[in-house]
Amino acid sequence: MDVFAHPQSLRRKRRGIRPEEIESLEEVRTAGLSSIVKRTIISDSIASGMDELGIFLISDKFPSLWLGSNLSIEKARKQAKCNNATSLQVASSIIGAMQWAVMNPNAGIVESEELDEDVLYDFVEKYWSPMVATYTEWKPDKTGLLEFENFILSDEL
């Protein structure tokens, strides 16, 4: 189905799509933009490295905390050939969510925040490991104020 050609048909076929999502597709269509015309599959072009997927928590009272997955390309490929760390993290999350859906068939359409994180984490942990927690005293700028303007990166890093 070409969603750019028929955004209104999405509303009829699936409940739960928000009006702003339809408007976004409509903007793409009316701007004369077409759907994807070229695909490039990146499989072996990534030779080494890691993907860090997680959350960075910053507080006025406590040290900052990075909590997440530091999955290397090497480990990702041992677990699933022709993958990279990012694709394995994303795919395992989707499959974990599907597992939750099978366990909760009457839940209907839910936001990701409504899923049971224990079910998801139990599934994805083997694909995402190592999971790390690192504390740091880093703040966005010398004032330590947690205002959006202070998060603009400079050449100091």
VENNOR-V795683 format. One record per backbone hydrogen bond with DSSP energy under -0.5 kcal/mol. NH is the residue of the N-H (numbers start at 0). CO is the residue of the C=O. If there is no record, write none. Layout:
NH/CO + NH/CO
This chain:
2/0 + 4/1 + 5/1 + 8/5 + 9/5 + 9/6 + 10/6 + 11/7 + 12/8 + 13/9 + 16/13 + 20/17 + 21/17 + 22/18 + 23/19 + 24/20 + 25/21 + 26/22 + 27/23 + 28/24 + 29/25 + 30/26 + 31/28 + 32/27 + 41/39 + 42/40 + 46/44 + 50/70 + 52/50 + 52/68 + 53/51 + 54/66 + 56/54 + 56/64 + 58/61 + 63/135 + 64/56 + 65/133 + 66/54 + 66/64 + 67/131 + 68/52 + 69/129 + 70/50 + 72/48 + 75/71 + 76/72 + 77/73 + 78/74 + 79/75 + 82/79 + 87/83 + 88/84 + 89/85 + 90/86 + 91/87 + 92/88 + 93/89 + 94/90 + 95/91 + 96/92 + 97/93 + 98/94 + 99/95 + 100/96 + 101/97 + 102/98 + 103/99 + 104/101 + 106/103 + 113/110 + 114/111 + 116/114 + 118/115 + 119/115 + 120/116 + 121/117 + 122/118 + 123/119 + 124/120 + 126/123 + 127/123 + 128/124 + 131/67 + 133/65 + 135/63 + 143/140 + 146/144 + 149/146 + 150/147 + 151/148 + 156/153
